[in-house]
Amino acid sequence: MAMEGVTPFPQEFAARYRQLGYWRDETLGNVIGGWMREHAERVAIRHPVEWTYGELDARAGRLARNLLALGLGPRSRVVVHLPNVPEFLELYLALQYIGAIPLMALPAHREHEIGHYVEFVEAEAYAVPASFGRFDFLEFARGIRSNSTCLRHVLVAGPAPADEGFVSIGDLAEQDPAFGPEALEALEIDPDDPCVFQLSGGTTGIPKVIPRTHNDYAFNSHLIGSVNDIRPDDVLLVAAPIGHNFPLASPGVQAFFEFGASVALSTTPRAAEVMPIIERCRVTHLEVVPAMIIGWLNDEHLADHDLSSVRVINSGGQKYQRETKIRTEEAFANAKVQEVFGMAEGLLMISRLDDPADVRYETAGRPICPEDEVQLVGEDGGPVEPGEVGELICRGPYTLRGYYKVPEVNARSFTADGFYMSGDLLRLHPSGNYIVEGRRKDLVNRGGEKISAEEVEDLLLSHPAVKMVACVPMPDPVLGERMCAFVVPRGAPPALADLTGLLAERGLARFKHPERVEVVDELPLSPFGKVQKNVLAKRVADLLEVESLSRA
């Protein structure tokens, strides 16, 4: 029986995907467990610890059985709020082994997001680091737990405090479990159930929850891994947040584990930390967002490190400009840039490594599966002519059929015949690849992190000095975009610090805060009464250009 709140694939489509061999009706835990045993003697993690596949599997297996003893099991929900640490991987595997469903929060998320997710998915457990940066995650977890109606356990990466309900992930991975391995074999896990909850870059408030099934997520990683030139001795550097769909599974850690290759984890994307890891671990594959690679290219110490091992650089999250791709390949002399256009909702496009250089530089690739149904449509919903810009709509064997528990959102996010309406604007290149031209969605793409303008606006409207507000993207040479808030004041105009102070009090992740405020008498409206955000975005872009010229 389908899990409540999850939209199943229509029966005729599911049958075709099975007939084609795309869906194997194996749980992701069984699939990954098979890789662990197949590659038992090979090195799975190279940094900051060195564990073989056998060692990682043994730790994850003990952790899984100890989680069973805590009362977790198939369909239990766990909010995972961890940075790029080894405990993330052993917990992720353990949850797959018992059929529990991790929700992939970002380290930057705070009370506004985490409190919502815990209650929305009815999480029984919440995973946090014992320490990370300057933020007190343990005290934060105490507050989340005390305000929750469902949370029973806090799983800690590192030493756990003596608080009731707090347990160390490392301790559970090392302790002899109460149950034997047969307890895992006896579990009944439906391959059509979600194996993970990813988060959307949505426009309507807090990001929506994306259920990815065992069948579709295993296929997702297998297929994109097959066009990423992964070899058994290769090493993937994970410096972007590991819970993201891109570094986790597209191709990410999952694809590298299939090939018996290794991963190196970095808790920061800063060049000073990352470059020594690349050199020491002989990293072959990078998964980056443009803001990350631009920072590396501008680092004065880049040339001090041996980067000759890097062969493939995958970029995702936002458009990777032609000039930056060329600069990247000049700095990493043995590497090719392979752009990935993907979404946590499913569809993945990727440029192929044997595409002509001009095609790789100009495009974001093409779909990875023959059953990826892709259409570009105009305002009327009809197809656009080849070469014209249209909104991407798609469906396929690893693209969701509905967000979790939001039927009203699903009604406007999917066509009647099941195509997901992405809001992304693309056009077809003569090569058969696609070029990203922008988006319809009301998002700010800050270094690959998609920020819902509506979510921020809703909070800012509670400020006593804000009568009306519109948040729009403003260009940034490194991050691509930052957020500017246009405010119609109620009385004395608020300063930027007033607005960000409110957002901090409300527990909104810092990367979502506006970084400029413009006070206006009124917001420009369309004939239909909608705020013309394109007008505001141009206004702030023009202001930035004038300011830049005045400093020159």
N, C-alpha and C positions, 0 to 999 in steps of 0.2 A: 504494500500500500504506500502511495506517495506520501512523503512527509508533509504535514500541514504547513501551508505557506509557500510551498515550492511548486512552481508550474512545471509539470512533466512535459517531455517531448511528445508530440503526437505519435500514436502507435505506428502509423505507416512510416514515419521518418525513422523512429527507433529501429524498426525492423530492417530498413534499408542500411542503416549504419552498422548494424550487426552483420548483415549479409556481406557487406563490403569489408568486414574485418576491422573496422575502425573501433568499434566497441567490443571489448573482449569479455565483458561481464566478470571481471576480476576487480577486487577492491584495490585502491591505490596502495594500501598497506601490503597486500600480497605482491603487487608488482614491484614495489620498492624493496620489499623483503627478499624477493628473488634476486634483485641486483646485488643486495648486500651479501648474499651467500655466494653468488657467482664471482664476485670480486673480493672475497674475504681478505686476501693477503695484500691487496693493493691499498694505497693511501687515499683515504676519502677526504680528510681535512689536513691541510698543510700549515695553516696559521689561524689562530694563535696557539693551537695545540696541534699535535700530529697524531691522528687516530686512523687506523686502518678501517676498512669497511667492516671487518669482523668485530673490531672493538666498538665501533659506533652502533652496530646492530645489537651487540650484547648489552650495551648501556641502554639503548632504546627499548629493548625487550624487557629488561628488568624494570625500567621506568613504567612501561605500559602495564605490567602486571601489578605494580604498586599503585598505579592510578585506578586500576580495577578495584583494588582493596579500599580505595577512598570512595568508591561508589560511582566512579565515572565509567562510561561504556558507550555502546552504539547510540548515536544521536545526541550525546551530551555535548553541550556547547561550552567552549573555552575561549575567552578573549585573550589573545596573545599580544602583549605590549612590550616586546623585547627588541633590543638592538641586535646588531650582527655579532652574536656570540655563539659559541658551540652549543650552549644549552638550547638555543632556538632549534637547531637541527635535531638534537635528540628528542626534544619535546614534540616537534612536528612529526617525526617518525613514530613516536610512541602513540600519539593521538590517531595516526592513520592505522596503527596496528590494532587499536581497540574500537575504531569506527567513530570516535568522537570528532566533533567539527570545530576546528580552530577558526576564529574570526581574526583577520590580520589587521590589527591596529598599527598605527605608526608611532615611533618613539616620541614624536612631537605632539601627539594628541593629549588633551587634558580633560578636565571634568566634563565639559560640555559634550565632548564626543564619547568618552569612555563610559560615563554614567548612562548615556542613552543606549550605547551598544549592549552593555551588560543586561539592562532590563529588556531591551527590544528582542534580543535573541534568547533571553532567559538563561544566561550563562550560569553554570554551576561552579566554574573556576576562572581565575584571572591570573595571568602570568606577568611578572614584572622583574626587572633587575634589582639586585640588592643595592646597587649604586650605579649611576651613569650620569656623567656630567655634574652639574650643580643642582639638579632637581632631585628632591627626596621622594623617590618612588614608593618606598615602604610606607611613609606617612600618608602619601596620596592613596595607596591601596587600602589603608585603614579607613580612610574616609569613604572610599567607594564601597567597601564591604559594609560599613555601618549604615549606609543609606540604601542598600540593596535589599530587595525582597526575595532574591533567588541565590545569591552568591554564597557558596559554602567554603571554598578553598582559595587560598592565594598561593600560587606556585612561584618560588623565588629563584632566579638565576644568581647563585651566590649564597652566602650564609643567610638562613632565615631567622628572623627574630623569634622570641619565645611566645609570641602571641598565638592564641588558639586559632587553628585553621591555617596558619602559615607553615609551609613546608618547603624544603630546599629541593630543587630539581636535581641537582648533583647528588644529594644524599639518596633520593629515590632511585637514581640510576645506578647506584653502587650497592645498595642494600639488597640482601636476599629477599625476594618477594614471598608473600604468603601463598601465592598460586604458582603452579608449574606452567611450562609452555603450553600444555594442553588447554589451559584456560583461554588462551588467545585463539587456538584452533576451533574452540567450541562456539565462538561468538558468531552471531548471525548478523551480517552487515549487507545491506542492499547496495549493489553497485550503482543503482540509480539515485541513491541518496547523495546529498552534498558531502564532499570530502573536505571542503574548505569554504569559508565565507570570505570572499574578497570584497573590497569597497569600491564604489563607483567614484568617478570624478564629477558627480552629478550637480545639477543647477538648482535643485529644489531642496534647500536646507541641508541638513546633515547628510553626508554621502550615503547612498542606498547600499543595501547588502546584496551581494551577488552570490547565489549558490552555484558552485561548480561541482559537478558530480564526479564520482570515481571514474566512470567510463569516459567522460569527456576530458577530464584533466590529465589522465594518463596519456590519452591520444594526443592532446595538445602538445605536451612536452616531447613526445616521441617524434612527431612529425616535424616540428620546427628544429629539433636537434639534428634531424637528418640533413638539413641544408645549412648547417652552421660549422661544418668541417671540424667536428669534435673527434679527437683521437684519444686512445687510452692513456697516453702519457701527458695529456694536456692539463692545464690548470686555469680555472676560472677565478678571477678576482671579483668578490662581492663587496662593493663599497656603497652602493645605493641601499636604502632600507630593504632588508631581505624579505620582508613580508609582502612587498609589492609583487604583483603578478609577473613582472618582467624578470627580476633577478631570481625569483623562486621557481618559475616554471616556463618562461617564454624566451629563450630556452632555459636559462637559469640552472639552478642547482639540480633540479630533477633530471634534466637532459644529460648533464655531466655525470650524474650517478648511473644513468643507464649505460654509459660507455665505459664505466670504471675509471673515469678521470677524477681529478682532485679539485677542491675548492679552497680558496684562501679568503678569510674574512677580515674586513677592516671596519671598525666602528665609526670611522670618519672618512669622508671623501677628500680630506685635505692632502695636497700633494706631498707635504713633508712626511706624512704617515704612509701614504700609499706607495710612493715610488720605491722605498726600500723593500716593501713586500713584493712588488713586481720583480725587482732585481734578485732578491734572495730566493723566492719560490719559483722563478722562471715562469712567470704567468704568461699564458698564451692567448687568453681571451679576456676582454674587458666588456662590461656592460655598464654603460654610462648614459647620463642625460647631457644635453649640450652644455648646460651651465657648469657641470663638473669638468668636462674636458676643456672648456675654455679657461677655467681656473688653472688647470694643469699646464696648458700651453703658455700661459702668462707667468708661470712660476720661474724665477730666475735660476733655480737649481735643477730644472728638468734635464739639462744636458749633462749633469753630473752623474746620472744613473744609467746603467746598462739596461736599455729597454728592448734589446734586440730579440728577446723571446716572444714578444707580442706579435701575434699573427692575424687576429680578428678583433675588430672593435665594433661591438653592437651598440647602436645609439637608439634610444626611444624616449618617450615622454613628451617630446615636442619636436618641431621641425628642426632638422640639422642642416644649416645653410651650406651651400656648395663650397664657399670660401673656407669655412671652418673644416669641412671634410678634407679639403686639399691640405690645409695647414696640419691637420692631424696626421695624415699619411706622411707628410714631410718630417714631422717630429718622431713618429714611430715608423721608422724607415722600412721595416719588414712586414707592416700590417696593412690590411685593407679595411676600410670602413664599410660596415654592413648595416644599413638603417632598418629598424624594426618599427612598423606602424601597427600598434596593437591596442587592445582594450581589455580590461579585466573582465568585461562582459563576454569575451570570447575571441572574435575574429582576429587573426594575425596575418599581416603582410610583412614580407621581408625582401630586400633586394638580394639577388644571388651573387655569390662571390665571383662567378664567371660572367656576370653582366659587364658590358663595356663600361669603362671608367666614367664616361659622360652620363650613362644611365644610372650608375650608382650614385654619382654626385647630384643628379637632378631629381631623383625619385625616392619614394618611400617603399618601393617594392611591390609585390603582388601576393595574392593569397597563397597559403601553404597547402591547401587541400582542394582537390577537384570538386568536392561537394560543398565548398564555400560558395554560397550564392550571394553575389555582390551586385548591387544596382546603384546607380547615381540618378537621383530624381530631382525634379525642379519643384517650385512652389506648389504646382498643381498636383504633385504626386506622380506625374508621368516621367518616363525616362528622358534624360537630356541626350543631346547628340554627342558622339565621340569627340573628346577634346574640350567640351563645355563643362563648366563647374556645376556640380550637383551635390545634394546631400547623400552621404553613404547610408544605405540600408542593407542589412545582411541577415542571413540565417545559415546554419550549418551544423555539423556534428559536434562542435564544441562551443557554440554560441548560445547563450541562455535563452529561454523562452519566457522568462519573467523574473523580476526582482522579488526578493523575499518579503512576503506579508504586506505588499502595498498594491492591491488590485487597482486602486484608482490611478496610481502612477503607471502601472502596466497598460492600462487602457489607452494612455496617450503616448506610450513609448514603443508600442509594437503595432504593426499593421494587422489587419484582420487575418491575413494569411501567415502571420508569425515572423515577419521581418522586423529586426531590431532597428529602430530609427536612431542613428548614432548622433546626429547633430553635427558631424564632421563634414566639411566641404572638401571634395576631392575632384580631380579631373584625370581622365585617362591619358597617359603618355603614349606616343606611337609605338613604343617598345612593348606595350602591354602592361607595364608597371603603372603605378598611380602616383600623382603629385598631390600633396596636402596643401590646400589653399586657405584653410581657416576653419571656422566652426560657427554653428548657429547657437550653440549653447552659451548661456550666460556664465562664462567661466573666466577666471584669471589663471593663466598657466605660468606659475612661478617656479622656474627651474625644473619643470616636469611634474610638480605637484599641482593638481587641478583644484582650485579654490572656488566654491560656490559663492557668487556675489550675493545671492539671496540669503544665504546663511548668515553672512556678515551684516548685511543690511538689516535683517530682522533684529539682531542684537543691538545695533547702533540706534535703532529707532526708540529703544527704551531709555536712551540718554535724554535728560530733561532739556538739553540745549539743542536737540536735533528734531526739527520739524519734518523734513524729508531728506532722504539720502539715496544716492546711487553710486555703487562701486564699479569701477571700470578698470581695464588693464591700461598700464602706461609702459612704453618700451623701456627695456633695460639691456645694455650691451652684453651682460654676462648671464643673467637669469632669463632673458627673453622678455619677461613681463613682471612688473610689480603692480600692486593695487593702489589706486587713488580713490579717495572718497570725496564725492561732490556733495556738500551739505547745504541745505536750506535751513538756516538757524532759527531757533525759537528764542528770541532775545539775544544776549551776547553770544557771538560765534564761539564754538568750542575749538580748542587747540588740538593738534594731533595727539598730544600726550593725554588729553582728556578722553579721547575716543579709545586709544589703545589701553588706557587704564581700565576703562569699563570692560573691554573684551578680556583683559587678563583676569579681572574679578569674576567674570562669567565662565572662566575656565576654557577659553578658546585657544587652540594651538597657536603659538606665536607666529608661525609662518603664514597664517591667515590674516594677520593684522594689516590694515592699510598702512602704507608708508609715505603717504602724502595726503593732505586734505586741502580742498579748494572750496571756499565759501561762495555761494551764489544766491541770488535773489529768488530764482526759480529754476526748475529743471525743464529742459526742452522736451516737448511732448509731440507725438505723432498725431495725425487726425483722429486716430482711434484711442487717444489718451494714454498711449504707452510711452514711457521714458525713452527718448532717443539716445541710447547709450553710445551709438557710433559717433554722434555729434560730440559727446563728452570725451570720448576716447581721443578723437582728433584734437580737441581743445587742449587736453593735457599734453599730447604729443607735441603740439605746436609750442606750448609753453616751455617744454623741456628743450626743444631745439633753440629757441630764443635765448634761454639761459646758458646753453652750451656755447652759443656764438658770443655771448657777452663775456664769457670767461676766457675765450680764446685770445 
